[in-house]
């Protein structure tokens, strides 16, 4: 049984690094603080295998990766593709992650769908194809459209996810209309559950004509009461699935790392198999 706590990406967390830390050394230093990370760059482009090989070398053997699905696989580009075109794209993505898969260090592949991906037959069909194509992998499903969890479909959605063995990516996020989902504390995979903390900035969640929307969307700092409430819920989730991964994404104001460390303290978790920190090299 394990609770893994980490962040979405490792590049933009100033509280973790000194001013002298070079960008190419950040992952290695990040891995002295946390045992898991989300590879958000995989959402924007299919990464070359050599990059994954480099990241594996920079992290301890116990360190794991939640790799986001390429945005064209989740329909963020709004392009129409045939089943064969989608399959070919999936094969490219699958090939790219092989170094991590072969090392046994994939925590999950995260398929986060766009706000317009609502509950309808063609989208359910798409989910079936993805699950079939990635049958061997642990894959997590995150919705950004609340129709999946509305009264008429909630139980059907959860039953479908359990049947297909999708890992439920449970969200803490603002309740800001159709493009957000409620907190649904139901694991759907026998072994793994993912929780992603997006913050609760209800005014910044949707565009609403704002030019700085992307810069402020995740501007939120969780307080101790909010984290303590979540800690209790995480322990309840762990009774149902032995492995729970928490990823903090509330970093528009640089708060994710501090909140992740607070959660570690509240849960009383110490990770002993991280990279050594520079200041600790002679403390043995």
Backbone torsions as a table, in degrees:
resi	resn	phi	psi	omega
1	UNK	NA	139.3	-176.1
2	UNK	-156.0	146.9	170.7
3	UNK	-118.0	116.3	179.7
4	UNK	-102.3	130.2	-179.6
5	UNK	-120.7	131.7	179.7
6	UNK	-159.7	-162.8	-173.4
7	UNK	-127.8	164.2	175.9
8	UNK	-90.7	97.3	-176.3
9	UNK	90.1	160.2	-178.0
10	UNK	-123.7	-1.4	-172.2
11	UNK	-80.1	-33.5	-166.9
12	UNK	-117.9	62.3	179.3
13	UNK	-135.1	78.0	-171.5
14	UNK	-57.6	-27.4	-178.1
15	UNK	-69.3	-15.1	-179.1
16	UNK	-88.6	-21.7	-168.5
17	UNK	-120.7	153.8	172.6
18	UNK	-84.3	167.8	179.4
19	UNK	-64.3	-22.1	-177.7
20	UNK	-86.9	-7.8	-177.4
21	UNK	-68.0	122.9	177.8
22	UNK	-81.2	152.4	-176.1
23	UNK	-58.5	-35.1	-177.8
24	UNK	-73.2	-11.8	179.4
25	UNK	-102.9	-0.6	-171.8
26	UNK	-66.7	-39.1	-179.1
27	UNK	-63.4	-42.8	179.0
28	UNK	-59.3	-42.0	179.1
29	UNK	-72.0	-38.6	175.9
30	UNK	-55.2	-42.3	-176.7
31	UNK	-71.7	-1.0	170.8
32	UNK	-90.1	-6.3	-179.9
33	UNK	-111.0	-37.9	-171.6
34	UNK	-135.0	154.6	-176.8
35	UNK	-97.6	1.4	-176.6
36	UNK	-151.7	152.0	175.1
37	UNK	-146.4	153.1	172.9
38	UNK	-94.4	129.1	177.5
39	UNK	-87.7	89.9	-177.1
40	UNK	-77.9	-21.6	179.0
41	UNK	-64.3	-24.2	179.3
42	UNK	-68.1	-18.0	177.0
43	UNK	-71.9	-34.1	-174.2
44	UNK	-89.8	-24.2	179.3
45	UNK	-161.6	147.3	173.7
46	UNK	-70.2	120.4	-173.6
47	UNK	-80.5	144.8	176.4
48	UNK	-69.0	149.0	179.8
49	UNK	-56.3	-36.3	-177.9
50	UNK	-59.8	-32.7	179.6
51	UNK	-69.6	-42.6	176.9
52	UNK	-63.1	-39.6	179.0
53	UNK	-61.2	-39.9	177.9
54	UNK	-63.7	-44.7	-178.6
55	UNK	-65.6	-34.5	176.5
56	UNK	-63.8	-41.0	-179.8
57	UNK	-67.4	-28.4	-175.6
58	UNK	-84.8	-3.8	-175.1
59	UNK	-127.7	153.5	179.7
60	UNK	-68.2	161.7	-174.6
61	UNK	-64.2	-20.5	179.2
62	UNK	-86.6	-9.8	-176.5
63	UNK	-74.3	138.6	-177.9
64	UNK	-125.1	163.5	-174.9
65	UNK	-124.3	131.5	166.2
66	UNK	-98.4	112.1	-173.6
67	UNK	-102.0	120.0	179.7
68	UNK	-70.7	147.2	175.1
69	UNK	-72.9	143.6	176.3
70	UNK	-57.3	138.5	-171.9
71	UNK	-62.3	-23.6	177.5
72	UNK	-74.6	-21.4	176.7
73	UNK	-76.8	-24.7	-179.4
74	UNK	-100.5	-0.4	175.5
75	UNK	83.4	15.2	178.9
76	UNK	-66.7	-21.6	180.0
77	UNK	-85.1	-5.7	178.0
78	UNK	61.3	17.7	177.6
79	UNK	-85.2	145.7	177.1
80	UNK	-91.1	132.6	-179.7
81	UNK	-132.5	148.6	172.7
82	UNK	-73.0	165.2	177.7
83	UNK	-58.7	-40.4	-179.2
84	UNK	-67.0	-39.8	177.9
85	UNK	-63.4	-41.8	178.1
86	UNK	-65.1	-40.1	178.8
87	UNK	-63.2	-43.9	179.6
88	UNK	-62.0	-40.1	178.6
89	UNK	-65.3	-41.0	178.3
90	UNK	-62.2	-39.5	179.4
91	UNK	-63.1	-37.1	176.7
92	UNK	-64.1	-44.3	178.5
93	UNK	-63.1	-46.0	-179.1
94	UNK	-61.7	-42.0	178.9
95	UNK	-61.3	-38.2	-175.9
96	UNK	-65.0	-32.5	-174.0
97	UNK	-90.7	2.9	-174.3
98	UNK	-57.0	-38.4	178.4
99	UNK	-58.0	-39.1	-179.4
100	UNK	-72.6	-40.1	179.2
101	UNK	-63.9	-45.6	-178.1
102	UNK	-67.5	-24.9	177.7
103	UNK	-82.2	-8.3	-179.1
104	UNK	74.3	25.3	-172.8
105	UNK	-117.0	21.7	171.1
106	UNK	-86.9	117.4	173.3
107	UNK	-74.6	-47.7	177.2
108	UNK	-168.2	156.3	166.7
109	UNK	-100.2	123.3	-172.8
110	UNK	-101.3	115.5	174.3
111	UNK	-101.1	101.2	177.8
112	UNK	-102.8	116.6	-175.2
113	UNK	-93.1	155.0	-175.6
114	UNK	-73.5	166.8	-177.8
115	UNK	-60.3	-23.9	-179.4
116	UNK	-88.3	0.8	177.5
117	UNK	-83.4	86.6	-174.9
118	UNK	-98.4	176.9	-176.7
119	UNK	-78.2	111.0	177.4
120	UNK	-158.6	161.3	-172.7
121	UNK	-58.9	-42.3	-176.2
122	UNK	-65.8	-32.0	178.3
123	UNK	-76.0	-36.1	174.5
124	UNK	-63.5	-39.8	177.1
125	UNK	-61.0	-41.8	178.8
126	UNK	-61.7	-42.0	178.8
127	UNK	-63.0	-38.2	178.0
128	UNK	-62.9	-42.8	178.3
129	UNK	-61.4	-47.0	-177.8
130	UNK	-60.7	-44.9	-179.0
131	UNK	-64.3	-36.7	177.9
132	UNK	-67.5	-43.6	-177.1
133	UNK	-68.9	-29.9	-178.0
134	UNK	-113.4	41.4	-172.8
135	UNK	-56.6	-35.1	-174.3
136	UNK	-79.9	-13.3	-168.6
137	UNK	-101.6	152.6	168.6
138	UNK	-78.3	114.3	-177.4
139	UNK	-122.7	135.1	-176.9
140	UNK	-104.5	146.7	-176.5
141	UNK	-121.0	123.9	177.1
142	UNK	-126.2	121.8	176.9
143	UNK	-91.7	151.3	170.6
144	UNK	-123.3	22.8	178.8
145	UNK	-136.0	123.0	-169.8
146	UNK	-75.5	-7.3	-179.7
147	UNK	-60.5	-28.3	179.9
148	UNK	-63.3	-26.2	-175.8
149	UNK	-114.3	13.1	173.8
150	UNK	-71.7	161.9	-170.6
151	UNK	-49.1	-42.9	-174.9
152	UNK	-71.6	-20.5	-172.9
153	UNK	-122.4	-11.4	-172.4
154	UNK	-53.1	-54.3	-176.0
155	UNK	-67.5	-35.2	177.5
156	UNK	-66.5	-40.4	178.3
157	UNK	-61.0	-48.7	-178.3
158	UNK	-65.4	-39.8	178.4
159	UNK	-64.2	-40.7	177.8
160	UNK	-62.3	-45.0	-179.5
161	UNK	-63.8	-39.4	177.6
162	UNK	-65.9	-44.1	-179.0
163	UNK	-62.8	-39.0	-178.0
164	UNK	-88.0	-3.1	-179.2
165	UNK	59.0	44.2	169.0
166	UNK	-80.3	139.2	170.4
167	UNK	-77.6	129.1	179.4
168	UNK	-78.9	120.0	171.7
169	UNK	-90.5	96.0	-177.4
170	UNK	-78.1	137.4	-174.6
171	UNK	-113.5	140.6	162.7
172	UNK	-109.7	109.9	-175.6
173	UNK	-153.1	165.8	179.3
174	UNK	-61.5	145.7	173.6
175	UNK	-92.2	90.7	-168.4
176	UNK	-126.4	50.4	176.0
177	UNK	91.7	-164.0	-172.0
178	UNK	-62.9	-27.9	-177.4
179	UNK	-84.6	22.8	175.1
180	UNK	-140.0	158.6	-178.1
181	UNK	-120.3	150.5	177.1
182	UNK	-73.8	165.1	175.1
183	UNK	-76.1	113.6	-178.9
184	UNK	-117.7	102.1	-171.2
185	UNK	-88.1	59.8	-178.0
186	UNK	-128.5	111.4	173.8
187	UNK	-68.4	147.0	179.5
188	UNK	-123.7	-0.5	179.8
189	UNK	-120.2	141.5	-175.6
190	UNK	-66.2	-22.3	-173.1
191	UNK	-115.7	-30.3	-168.8
192	UNK	-132.4	143.4	169.4
193	UNK	-136.2	142.3	179.0
194	UNK	-116.4	136.9	174.7
195	UNK	-125.3	127.0	-179.3
196	UNK	-119.0	127.9	-176.1
197	UNK	-101.1	106.6	-177.4
198	UNK	-97.5	-2.0	-175.1
199	UNK	87.2	179.2	-175.6
200	UNK	-131.3	38.0	180.0
201	UNK	-82.0	84.1	-174.1
202	UNK	-63.4	-32.1	-177.8
203	UNK	-77.9	-21.1	-178.5
204	UNK	-102.1	-5.3	-172.3
205	UNK	-66.6	-46.3	179.5
206	UNK	-98.1	158.4	-176.1
207	UNK	-58.8	-54.6	179.9
208	UNK	49.4	34.6	176.5
209	UNK	78.6	3.0	-177.1
210	UNK	-79.5	133.5	177.4
211	UNK	-76.9	-28.2	-177.7
212	UNK	-95.8	21.2	-174.6
213	UNK	-51.5	-49.8	-176.9
214	UNK	-66.1	-27.1	-178.4
215	UNK	-77.1	-26.2	-174.9
216	UNK	-111.7	-4.0	-173.8
217	UNK	-56.5	-40.4	-176.5
218	UNK	-106.6	30.8	179.4
219	UNK	-83.8	97.4	-178.3
220	UNK	-166.6	139.6	174.6
221	UNK	-119.6	119.3	178.6
222	UNK	-71.4	138.6	175.3
223	UNK	-90.7	171.8	-173.8
224	UNK	-62.7	-36.8	179.1
225	UNK	-63.4	-42.3	179.4
226	UNK	-65.0	-42.0	180.0
227	UNK	-69.3	-37.1	178.9
228	UNK	-65.4	-39.2	176.1
229	UNK	-61.3	-43.2	179.6
230	UNK	-67.8	-35.6	179.7
231	UNK	-58.9	-42.3	177.2
232	UNK	-62.4	-40.5	-179.3
233	UNK	-69.7	-35.6	177.8
234	UNK	-63.2	-41.7	179.0
235	UNK	-65.3	-34.0	175.7
236	UNK	-68.5	-41.1	177.6
237	UNK	-61.8	-37.5	-177.3
238	UNK	-67.0	-23.3	175.8
239	UNK	-68.5	-23.9	-177.2
240	UNK	-99.8	-31.6	174.1
241	UNK	-134.4	125.5	-171.9
242	UNK	-64.8	-23.7	-177.4
243	UNK	-117.0	117.7	178.9
244	UNK	-122.0	128.0	179.8
245	UNK	-114.0	128.2	179.1
246	UNK	-111.4	125.4	179.3
247	UNK	-122.8	124.9	-179.6
248	UNK	-96.2	124.8	-176.1
249	UNK	-116.9	4.9	-175.8
250	UNK	-84.0	69.6	-169.5
251	UNK	-118.6	13.4	177.8
252	UNK	-60.1	-29.5	177.4
253	UNK	-110.4	14.0	178.3
254	UNK	75.8	25.9	-174.6
255	UNK	-93.8	-11.5	-171.6
256	UNK	-61.0	-47.8	-176.2
257	UNK	-63.0	-44.0	-179.3
258	UNK	-64.5	-41.6	178.7
259	UNK	-65.6	-37.8	177.9
260	UNK	-63.4	-40.5	178.8
261	UNK	-69.7	-36.3	174.9
262	UNK	-60.7	-43.9	179.5
263	UNK	-62.2	-38.8	176.6
264	UNK	-57.9	-45.5	-178.7
265	UNK	-66.0	-43.7	-178.8
266	UNK	-61.7	-40.2	179.9
267	UNK	-82.5	-7.2	179.0
268	UNK	67.3	36.9	-176.5
269	UNK	-99.2	132.5	172.2
270	UNK	-124.0	128.3	177.9
271	UNK	-99.2	122.6	-174.0
272	UNK	-100.2	-6.7	-174.1
273	UNK	-117.9	39.4	177.2
274	UNK	-88.6	172.4	170.7
275	UNK	-62.6	146.2	175.5
276	UNK	-68.3	141.7	174.3
277	UNK	-85.1	151.7	-176.9
278	UNK	-55.1	-41.2	-176.8
279	UNK	-71.3	-16.7	-177.3
280	UNK	-97.8	0.4	-172.2
281	UNK	-59.5	-33.5	-176.1
282	UNK	-101.3	4.9	179.9
283	UNK	-95.8	78.5	178.0
284	UNK	-144.3	NA	NA
